[in-house]
Amino acid sequence: MENFYPVQLKKTENNSLSVKWNDEKVSEIPLTKLRDECPCVNCKGESVIFESYIPIKTPFKAAGFYEIDKIETVGNYAISIKWKDGHDTGIYSWDILRKL
Ligand SMILES: [Zn+2]
């Protein structure tokens, strides 16, 4: 398996996150998609044995829901994104980012 990691992350003017990878590939991920795919337990739920917890999705989106407040790197394998509505529990590993 190849090891991909971002060499540059930046926010574009059309509300996407542009990710430049070590293999020169550039991905542009719309912030809406990034937020909708937030991998944290609150957003994605989790499976416990015999039971799965599915978070309730409300159609209402808080102000700043799709806006990034800041991005921090987590070790050398992921970034954590803080959104302007205060949500900051999503950790996006390189793997997840690459798939988006
Ligand atoms: Zn989340």
Backbone and ligand atoms as CSV (ligand in chain L), in Angstrom:
chain,resi,resn,atom,element,x,y,z
A,1,MET,N,N,0.832,-1.200,0.000
A,1,MET,CA,C,0.000,0.000,0.000
A,1,MET,C,C,0.868,1.252,0.000
A,2,GLU,N,N,0.488,2.212,-0.810
A,2,GLU,CA,C,1.267,3.436,-0.851
A,2,GLU,C,C,0.887,4.356,0.285
A,3,ASN,N,N,1.835,5.153,0.650
A,3,ASN,CA,C,1.629,6.070,1.747
A,3,ASN,C,C,1.407,7.489,1.253
A,4,PHE,N,N,0.162,7.909,1.278
A,4,PHE,CA,C,-0.124,9.266,0.838
A,4,PHE,C,C,-0.275,10.188,2.035
A,5,TYR,N,N,0.279,11.364,1.908
A,5,TYR,CA,C,0.053,12.372,2.942
A,5,TYR,C,C,0.051,13.749,2.273
A,6,PRO,N,N,-0.676,14.681,2.869
A,6,PRO,CA,C,-0.770,16.008,2.251
A,6,PRO,C,C,0.500,16.808,2.475
A,7,VAL,N,N,0.920,17.537,1.469
A,7,VAL,CA,C,2.053,18.435,1.644
A,7,VAL,C,C,1.577,19.882,1.767
A,8,GLN,N,N,0.336,20.118,1.365
A,8,GLN,CA,C,-0.204,21.465,1.487
A,8,GLN,C,C,-1.723,21.399,1.628
A,9,LEU,N,N,-2.237,22.199,2.557
A,9,LEU,CA,C,-3.679,22.292,2.760
A,9,LEU,C,C,-4.048,23.752,2.660
A,10,LYS,N,N,-5.037,24.049,1.843
A,10,LYS,CA,C,-5.497,25.430,1.893
A,10,LYS,C,C,-6.967,25.561,1.532
A,11,LYS,N,N,-7.530,26.621,2.071
A,11,LYS,CA,C,-8.930,26.898,1.799
A,11,LYS,C,C,-9.017,27.681,0.502
A,12,THR,N,N,-9.902,27.266,-0.378
A,12,THR,CA,C,-10.017,27.978,-1.643
A,12,THR,C,C,-11.140,29.004,-1.558
A,13,GLU,N,N,-11.197,29.869,-2.567
A,13,GLU,CA,C,-12.214,30.915,-2.543
A,13,GLU,C,C,-13.622,30.378,-2.777
A,14,ASN,N,N,-13.721,29.223,-3.395
A,14,ASN,CA,C,-15.072,28.679,-3.598
A,14,ASN,C,C,-15.466,27.687,-2.513
A,15,ASN,N,N,-14.985,27.946,-1.285
A,15,ASN,CA,C,-15.380,27.151,-0.131
A,15,ASN,C,C,-15.065,25.674,-0.222
A,16,SER,N,N,-13.872,25.400,-0.645
A,16,SER,CA,C,-13.395,24.024,-0.634
A,16,SER,C,C,-12.070,23.986,0.111
A,17,LEU,N,N,-11.687,22.796,0.472
A,17,LEU,CA,C,-10.363,22.599,1.035
A,17,LEU,C,C,-9.529,21.938,-0.050
A,18,SER,N,N,-8.448,22.607,-0.395
A,18,SER,CA,C,-7.592,22.047,-1.420
A,18,SER,C,C,-6.440,21.304,-0.739
A,19,VAL,N,N,-6.275,20.071,-1.106
A,19,VAL,CA,C,-5.253,19.223,-0.501
A,19,VAL,C,C,-4.269,18.795,-1.579
A,20,LYS,N,N,-3.032,19.188,-1.369
A,20,LYS,CA,C,-2.006,18.742,-2.298
A,20,LYS,C,C,-1.258,17.583,-1.645
A,21,TRP,N,N,-1.177,16.476,-2.392
A,21,TRP,CA,C,-0.594,15.255,-1.833
A,21,TRP,C,C,0.857,15.088,-2.258
A,22,ASN,N,N,1.532,14.219,-1.546
A,22,ASN,CA,C,2.945,13.975,-1.858
A,22,ASN,C,C,3.152,13.345,-3.232
A,23,ASP,N,N,2.103,12.841,-3.846
A,23,ASP,CA,C,2.261,12.305,-5.207
A,23,ASP,C,C,1.822,13.340,-6.258
A,24,GLU,N,N,1.702,14.611,-5.804
A,24,GLU,CA,C,1.362,15.718,-6.697
A,24,GLU,C,C,-0.118,15.814,-7.055
A,25,LYS,N,N,-0.897,14.831,-6.658
A,25,LYS,CA,C,-2.326,14.897,-6.903
A,25,LYS,C,C,-2.924,15.999,-6.018
A,26,VAL,N,N,-3.891,16.724,-6.570
A,26,VAL,CA,C,-4.554,17.757,-5.779
A,26,VAL,C,C,-6.039,17.416,-5.677
A,27,SER,N,N,-6.540,17.349,-4.464
A,27,SER,CA,C,-7.972,17.110,-4.287
A,27,SER,C,C,-8.613,18.397,-3.809
A,28,GLU,N,N,-9.803,18.656,-4.326
A,28,GLU,CA,C,-10.573,19.778,-3.800
A,28,GLU,C,C,-11.833,19.226,-3.168
A,29,ILE,N,N,-11.919,19.404,-1.874
A,29,ILE,CA,C,-13.069,18.854,-1.155
A,29,ILE,C,C,-13.963,19.995,-0.713
A,30,PRO,N,N,-15.206,20.011,-1.202
A,30,PRO,CA,C,-16.118,21.078,-0.757
A,30,PRO,C,C,-16.316,20.995,0.756
A,31,LEU,N,N,-16.359,22.156,1.403
A,31,LEU,CA,C,-16.519,22.154,2.856
A,31,LEU,C,C,-17.819,21.498,3.281
A,32,THR,N,N,-18.855,21.619,2.452
A,32,THR,CA,C,-20.130,20.981,2.798
A,32,THR,C,C,-19.950,19.475,2.888
A,33,LYS,N,N,-19.205,18.935,1.931
A,33,LYS,CA,C,-18.979,17.495,1.930
A,33,LYS,C,C,-18.111,17.087,3.122
A,34,LEU,N,N,-17.082,17.909,3.358
A,34,LEU,CA,C,-16.176,17.641,4.463
A,34,LEU,C,C,-16.945,17.559,5.780
A,35,ARG,N,N,-17.864,18.497,5.960
A,35,ARG,CA,C,-18.621,18.518,7.205
A,35,ARG,C,C,-19.632,17.364,7.250
A,36,ASP,N,N,-20.298,17.123,6.120
A,36,ASP,CA,C,-21.277,16.036,6.091
A,36,ASP,C,C,-20.620,14.688,6.340
A,37,GLU,N,N,-19.357,14.578,5.983
A,37,GLU,CA,C,-18.648,13.316,6.179
A,37,GLU,C,C,-17.834,13.310,7.465
A,38,CYS,N,N,-18.119,14.218,8.354
A,38,CYS,CA,C,-17.376,14.277,9.616
A,38,CYS,C,C,-17.366,12.906,10.267
A,39,PRO,N,N,-16.151,12.386,10.530
A,39,PRO,CA,C,-16.050,11.004,10.986
A,39,PRO,C,C,-16.260,10.805,12.486
A,40,CYS,N,N,-16.609,11.838,13.220
A,40,CYS,CA,C,-16.699,11.650,14.672
A,40,CYS,C,C,-17.958,10.880,15.054
A,41,VAL,N,N,-17.941,10.387,16.277
A,41,VAL,CA,C,-19.034,9.555,16.767
A,41,VAL,C,C,-20.363,10.302,16.779
A,42,ASN,N,N,-20.318,11.587,17.115
A,42,ASN,CA,C,-21.549,12.373,17.139
A,42,ASN,C,C,-22.223,12.454,15.783
A,43,CYS,N,N,-21.418,12.508,14.739
A,43,CYS,CA,C,-21.978,12.652,13.398
A,43,CYS,C,C,-22.209,11.306,12.724
A,44,LYS,N,N,-21.297,10.398,12.903
A,44,LYS,CA,C,-21.375,9.133,12.181
A,44,LYS,C,C,-21.984,7.997,12.989
A,45,GLY,N,N,-22.062,8.192,14.303
A,45,GLY,CA,C,-22.561,7.103,15.127
A,45,GLY,C,C,-21.499,6.041,15.301
A,46,GLU,N,N,-21.807,5.030,16.075
A,46,GLU,CA,C,-20.855,3.943,16.250
A,46,GLU,C,C,-21.617,2.655,16.448
A,47,SER,N,N,-20.952,1.566,16.174
A,47,SER,CA,C,-21.613,0.285,16.381
A,47,SER,C,C,-21.085,-0.353,17.648
A,48,VAL,N,N,-21.991,-0.688,18.481
A,48,VAL,CA,C,-21.644,-1.427,19.680
A,48,VAL,C,C,-22.180,-2.819,19.358
A,49,ILE,N,N,-21.684,-3.821,20.030
A,49,ILE,CA,C,-22.141,-5.171,19.709
A,49,ILE,C,C,-23.668,-5.269,19.811
A,50,PHE,N,N,-24.273,-5.771,18.789
A,50,PHE,CA,C,-25.728,-5.968,18.674
A,50,PHE,C,C,-26.562,-4.705,18.624
A,51,GLU,N,N,-25.925,-3.589,18.738
A,51,GLU,CA,C,-26.722,-2.374,18.760
A,51,GLU,C,C,-25.986,-1.319,17.978
A,52,SER,N,N,-26.695,-0.524,17.231
A,52,SER,CA,C,-25.948,0.594,16.678
A,52,SER,C,C,-26.632,1.890,17.028
A,53,TYR,N,N,-25.791,2.832,17.296
A,53,TYR,CA,C,-26.271,4.133,17.687
A,53,TYR,C,C,-26.219,5.022,16.454
A,54,ILE,N,N,-27.361,5.504,16.056
A,54,ILE,CA,C,-27.415,6.371,14.887
A,54,ILE,C,C,-27.799,7.775,15.327
A,55,PRO,N,N,-26.942,8.710,15.038
A,55,PRO,CA,C,-27.239,10.071,15.504
A,55,PRO,C,C,-28.457,10.659,14.802
A,56,ILE,N,N,-29.153,11.469,15.519
A,56,ILE,CA,C,-30.319,12.127,14.934
A,56,ILE,C,C,-29.832,13.277,14.060
A,57,LYS,N,N,-30.286,13.275,12.833
A,57,LYS,CA,C,-29.886,14.367,11.947
A,57,LYS,C,C,-31.011,15.384,11.890
A,58,THR,N,N,-30.659,16.602,12.235
A,58,THR,CA,C,-31.686,17.628,12.131
A,58,THR,C,C,-31.476,18.384,10.827
A,59,PRO,N,N,-32.544,18.779,10.198
A,59,PRO,CA,C,-32.393,19.531,8.949
A,59,PRO,C,C,-31.830,20.920,9.200
A,60,PHE,N,N,-31.923,21.349,10.424
A,60,PHE,CA,C,-31.444,22.683,10.772
A,60,PHE,C,C,-29.930,22.693,10.916
A,61,LYS,N,N,-29.271,23.591,10.232
A,61,LYS,CA,C,-27.818,23.722,10.362
A,61,LYS,C,C,-27.494,25.034,11.052
A,62,ALA,N,N,-26.723,24.930,12.105
A,62,ALA,CA,C,-26.348,26.127,12.855
A,62,ALA,C,C,-25.505,27.064,12.007
A,63,ALA,N,N,-25.470,28.318,12.395
A,63,ALA,CA,C,-24.613,29.283,11.700
A,63,ALA,C,C,-23.167,28.810,11.809
A,64,GLY,N,N,-22.451,28.888,10.722
A,64,GLY,CA,C,-21.060,28.453,10.747
A,64,GLY,C,C,-20.883,26.963,10.578
A,65,PHE,N,N,-21.960,26.261,10.322
A,65,PHE,CA,C,-21.928,24.799,10.198
A,65,PHE,C,C,-20.934,24.349,9.136
A,66,TYR,N,N,-20.944,25.063,8.034
A,66,TYR,CA,C,-20.054,24.685,6.936
A,66,TYR,C,C,-18.841,25.602,6.793
A,67,GLU,N,N,-18.499,26.264,7.893
A,67,GLU,CA,C,-17.332,27.146,7.813
A,67,GLU,C,C,-16.244,26.676,8.759
A,68,ILE,N,N,-15.029,26.655,8.250
A,68,ILE,CA,C,-13.912,26.202,9.066
A,68,ILE,C,C,-13.370,27.335,9.912
A,69,ASP,N,N,-13.228,27.063,11.197
A,69,ASP,CA,C,-12.627,28.031,12.097
A,69,ASP,C,C,-11.113,27.831,12.069
A,70,LYS,N,N,-10.666,26.616,12.377
A,70,LYS,CA,C,-9.246,26.331,12.203
A,70,LYS,C,C,-8.974,24.852,11.995
A,71,ILE,N,N,-7.806,24.627,11.457
A,71,ILE,CA,C,-7.384,23.260,11.179
A,71,ILE,C,C,-6.099,23.002,11.946
A,72,GLU,N,N,-6.049,21.869,12.629
A,72,GLU,CA,C,-4.818,21.522,13.329
A,72,GLU,C,C,-4.386,20.140,12.907
A,73,THR,N,N,-3.088,19.955,12.842
A,73,THR,CA,C,-2.632,18.604,12.509
A,73,THR,C,C,-2.600,17.764,13.777
A,74,VAL,N,N,-2.912,16.502,13.602
A,74,VAL,CA,C,-2.917,15.560,14.714
A,74,VAL,C,C,-1.828,14.541,14.431
A,75,GLY,N,N,-0.750,14.580,15.218
A,75,GLY,CA,C,0.380,13.684,14.966
A,75,GLY,C,C,0.818,13.847,13.518
A,76,ASN,N,N,1.143,12.758,12.879
A,76,ASN,CA,C,1.490,12.871,11.460
A,76,ASN,C,C,0.553,12.027,10.623
A,77,TYR,N,N,-0.664,11.890,11.089
A,77,TYR,CA,C,-1.589,11.015,10.375
A,77,TYR,C,C,-2.939,11.645,10.088
A,78,ALA,N,N,-3.225,12.807,10.632
A,78,ALA,CA,C,-4.569,13.357,10.480
A,78,ALA,C,C,-4.610,14.856,10.748
A,79,ILE,N,N,-5.756,15.455,10.433
A,79,ILE,CA,C,-6.017,16.817,10.862
A,79,ILE,C,C,-7.313,16.829,11.660
A,80,SER,N,N,-7.416,17.762,12.553
A,80,SER,CA,C,-8.695,17.956,13.214
A,80,SER,C,C,-9.206,19.310,12.768
A,81,ILE,N,N,-10.491,19.360,12.493
A,81,ILE,CA,C,-11.079,20.593,11.995
A,81,ILE,C,C,-12.022,21.155,13.038
A,82,LYS,N,N,-11.811,22.414,13.349
A,82,LYS,CA,C,-12.772,23.094,14.204
A,82,LYS,C,C,-13.678,23.922,13.308
A,83,TRP,N,N,-14.979,23.686,13.426
A,83,TRP,CA,C,-15.953,24.411,12.616
A,83,TRP,C,C,-16.464,25.608,13.381
A,84,LYS,N,N,-16.995,26.576,12.647
A,84,LYS,CA,C,-17.403,27.826,13.302
A,84,LYS,C,C,-18.621,27.665,14.208
A,85,ASP,N,N,-19.319,26.551,14.100
A,85,ASP,CA,C,-20.409,26.333,15.054
A,85,ASP,C,C,-19.900,25.671,16.330
A,86,GLY,N,N,-18.566,25.513,16.425
A,86,GLY,CA,C,-17.985,24.991,17.658
A,86,GLY,C,C,-17.686,23.497,17.641
A,87,HIS,N,N,-18.100,22.828,16.581
A,87,HIS,CA,C,-17.888,21.382,16.501
A,87,HIS,C,C,-16.418,21.087,16.187
A,88,ASP,N,N,-15.766,20.324,17.064
A,88,ASP,CA,C,-14.338,20.110,16.827
A,88,ASP,C,C,-13.870,18.691,17.135
A,89,THR,N,N,-14.800,17.746,17.089
A,89,THR,CA,C,-14.407,16.384,17.468
A,89,THR,C,C,-14.053,15.507,16.269
A,90,GLY,N,N,-14.180,16.058,15.066
A,90,GLY,CA,C,-13.880,15.254,13.885
A,90,GLY,C,C,-12.392,15.195,13.594
A,91,ILE,N,N,-11.864,13.994,13.509
A,91,ILE,CA,C,-10.460,13.807,13.136
A,91,ILE,C,C,-10.448,13.155,11.761
A,92,TYR,N,N,-9.860,13.843,10.814
A,92,TYR,CA,C,-9.814,13.339,9.441
A,92,TYR,C,C,-8.436,12.768,9.172
A,93,SER,N,N,-8.341,11.478,9.116
A,93,SER,CA,C,-7.052,10.856,8.805
A,93,SER,C,C,-6.755,11.063,7.322
A,94,TRP,N,N,-5.509,10.895,6.947
A,94,TRP,CA,C,-5.128,11.057,5.537
A,94,TRP,C,C,-5.960,10.135,4.656
A,95,ASP,N,N,-6.199,8.961,5.192
A,95,ASP,CA,C,-7.007,7.974,4.486
A,95,ASP,C,C,-8.401,8.487,4.146
A,96,ILE,N,N,-9.044,9.075,5.146
A,96,ILE,CA,C,-10.392,9.620,4.950
A,96,ILE,C,C,-10.353,10.774,3.959
A,97,LEU,N,N,-9.389,11.667,4.145
A,97,LEU,CA,C,-9.260,12.810,3.239
A,97,LEU,C,C,-9.036,12.356,1.804
A,98,ARG,N,N,-8.222,11.353,1.679
A,98,ARG,CA,C,-7.903,10.862,0.344
A,98,ARG,C,C,-9.156,10.300,-0.326
A,99,LYS,N,N,-9.998,9.647,0.454
A,99,LYS,CA,C,-11.217,9.063,-0.114
A,99,LYS,C,C,-12.257,10.116,-0.473
A,100,LEU,N,N,-12.281,11.203,0.285
A,100,LEU,CA,C,-13.214,12.270,-0.030
A,100,LEU,C,C,-12.790,12.942,-1.323
L,1,ZN,ZN,ZN,-18.661,15.334,13.871
